[in-house]
Amino acid sequence: MQLEYRRAPGAERCPGGALLREEMARQLGYDPVEPAADLQASALVFRGPGREMHATMELHDAEGAVTWSRHLVAYNDDCRELVMNMALSLRVALDPSLRVQPAPAPVAAWAPEPASPFEAEAAAPVPVPPAGPELRLGIAAAAVFGVLQDTTPGTALHVALRYPSFSIGLEGHVQWPAAMTVDRQPVLTWLAAANAVPCSQVRRLFACAFVSLGVATTSSASVELVDTSSFWLATGPRAGIEMPFSDRVAIQVYGDIVLRLSELRIETPEAVLWVPPS
């Protein structure tokens, strides 16, 4: 057969047609691609919403009529898995009597296009090596309330290793100074912390737990304070949604519930001025 393999914009990082041809040859026991053949196969790989990768395939006879078609979806952004499943479907279309050697583990499920459901091929699934992690970098802006004396903005830098369904991240977080007035004199407190953030992700939704370790510093030019630096330890859950704009750019909107594990107070030698709400 003749083989036409294309990658649409957004799918440039997917494997090329050589992997599809190599895997079909492995399963069939021979290379089915022949430039002068009457049978023509066309395949298109493209990105869907979120982390979905799609593939459409058709077989055309010598007159150009479509004799077979399939639509596959990989929901974990794994192009290699998608191409391996494409080879399996084409192999069954070319020679349904052939059997592939049983695989030690199933591949992730792939779904048909809703308007054109297809029957699952009865052959054993093809083993696919696990996808490696993807390095993600980000910067965050936040509004923080209930942690220091007043609601303040915050900034965080984020780095994470992202797998298809989970990620492991580290954050550097700075909460801008919060102010209170004592005898008409300002008292400022700011927080700097490092966060460890493991997350689980399903499509665009994610849920995380975080552990935060750092220091809260209080200062005043005119008020005598006790223990101006305090150890900060906190943990809690995080939940949010990711809205991708391209392969490289996405926006996350999320909320944290901070459970403080260390004591934080602002005090002078005479009195306690402020403690966080319980």
N, C-alpha and C positions, 0 to 999 in steps of 0.2 A: 504494500500500500504506500501511497504518498502521505507524508506527514507535514502538516503546517501547525506550528506551535507559536503562540503569541502571548506576550505579557502586556496588559493595559497599564496606563499611567497609575502609579501607586503600588504596582506589583513588581517593580524592577528588581527587588532583592530576592525574588523567588528563583529557584533553580531553573536553568535553561532547558531546552528540548533534549539535550544530550542525556540527562538523567531519565527522562521519560522513555526515550528509545532504549537506553541500557537496561532499565527495569523490565520493559516488555520483552526484550531479547532474553533476559534471564528466565522469565516465567515461561515463555514459549519454547525455549531451547534453540531459537534461531532469531536472526534480525529480520523483523517483518517489513522494514522500510525499503522500498524500491522506487526510485524516482520515476520510472516509466510505468508503474502499475496503474490499472484502471481504477481501483478502489482508492478513495482519497479520505484522509482523516484530518479534521481541523480541531484545534484545541485553543481555548482562550482562558487565561487566568486573570482575575481582576479582584480588587478589594471591595468588600461590601461595607455595611455600617459597622462601627465599632471595631472589633478584632476579628471579624469574619473574612475568610478568603474563599472565593468562589472559582469554579471551573466549569465551563460548558464545552461539550465535545459532540461532534457529529461525524458520521460516516456517510460518504456520498458514493453512489455507483458511477459507472462510466458516463451516464447521461446527466449526472449532477444531482440526481434525486437523493433526498435524505433517507437512508435506510435504517439509521440508528442514532439515538442522541441520549445524552446524560447531562445532569447538572449536579455537581458535588459541592459541598460546603464544609470547610474546616473552621470550627468555632474558636480555636485557640491560637490563631495567627501563625500557624505552622505550615509554611508553604511546602516544605519537603514532604510532610505527611500527605498533603493534598496531591502532590505530583505522584507519589507512590500509589495512592488510591485511584488516580487517573489511569495509571498503567494497569492496575488490576481490572478496572472496568473495560478498558480496551482489549485486554487479553481475553476476557470472557466473551466479548462481542466477536472477536476473530475466531476463537476456537473454544466453545463452551465445554467441550469434552475433556479439556486438559485440566489437571489438578495441580495446584501449587502445594509445595511441601508445607505441612502445618507449622504455624508460627508459635513461639513460646508465649506470646502475650498479645491481646487484641489491641488494635489501634483505636484512637478516639473515634466516637461515633461521627458519621457524616450524614447529612440530611438532604432530601430532595427539594427541589423548588416546589412551593406549595401548589402551583397550578399544574405541575406535571410530576406526580409521584411515581417513583420507580420501585421495582422489586429489588430487594437486597440480593446481590450475587451470592451463591452458595459456597464459593471457594473460601478457603481459610484466609484470614487476614494476613497482610504483609507486615513483618516486623519493621518498626520505624524507630531509629535511635532517638532518645529524648532530645528536645530542643535545648540549646544552651541558654544561659541567662542573658538578658539585655540590660545594659547599663543605662539608667535613667538619672538625669540631673534636673533639678528644679529650684525655684525660688517661690516663697509663699509670703503673703501679707495676711495679717490676722487682726481681729478685734478681741481682746482678752478681758474678761470681767470676772470678779469674784476671787481672783488670785492675789492681787495687790490692793492698795488702798482705793484705787479708782479704775474705771475702764480705760485701757490704754491700747494703742496699736502695738503690733509685734511683727517681727520679720524672721524668716527661717530659710536656711539653705538645706537642700535635700539631695541625697544621693542614694540610689537603690539598685539592687540586682533584681531584675524583673523576670520571672518565669511565666509560663502560660497562665497559671491559675493562682500564683502567690508571688510575693516580693519580700525582700529583707532590706530595710532602709536605715540610714542614719541621718539625723538632722542636727544642725546647729541653730539654736533658737535664742533670740534676744527680745525681751519685752521692754519697750521703751519706759522711761521713768514715770512712775505714778507719784502724784503730789498730794500732800495733806498740809494743813496749816496748824502750827502750834504757837500760840501767843503772837500771831500775825507773821510768823517766820515759816518759810517753806521747808518741808522735810520730804526728800525725794528717795524713792526706792526703785531699783531696776533689777531685772532678773536675766541671767545668762545660763543656758543649760544645753546639754547634749541629750538627744532622744534616740533610743533604739526602737524601731517601728516594724514589726513583722505584720504583713497584711495578707488577706485572702481576697481574691477577686473573682466575681462571676459576671461576665459580660462587662457592663459599664459600672456596676456597683462594687464597692469594696468595703471590707470591715477589717479593723486593725486593733491591736493592743500596743500600748507604748509604755516605756519606762524612761523617766526623765531624771537626769542627775546634773546638778549645777550649784550655783551660788546666788543668793539674793543680797544685794548691797544697799544699805541705807546711809544717806549723808545729809548734812545740814551745815550751813555756814555759821549759824547762831545758836543752835540748840544742841546741848550736850546729850549724846546718845550712848546707849549700852549695846555692845555686840553689834557693830555696824555691818558685819558680814555673817550671813546665816547659811548653813548647809541646806540645799534644796533636793528633796527626793519625792517623786510623785509617779503615779501610774494611772491607767484608765483606758477606756475604749475610744475608738475613733470609727466613724462611719461616713461614707460620702459617695459621690458619683464622679466619674471621669467622662469628660466630653472631648473626644479627639477631633482635631481639625485637619491633621495630616499624619503621616508616619512618624514625624518628628515632634509635633506640637500638640499638646493637649492641655485642657484646663481641668483642675480638680476642685470641687467644692465639698468641704467636709466640716464636721464638728467634733470636738473633743470634750469629754467629761474628765476633769482633772481631780484625782483623788490624792490629796496631799498626805505623804507619809512622814514628813519631818515637821518640826515645830518652826513657825515663823511668827515673830512679834517685833514691834517697834516700841522701844521703851527708853525712858530717861532714868537716871538714878532715883528719881522720886516716884515715877508712875509708869504704868503700861499705857502707851498711847493708842495702840491699834493691834488687833489680832485678826486673822482671816475668819470669815464666817464659818461655822461648823458644817 
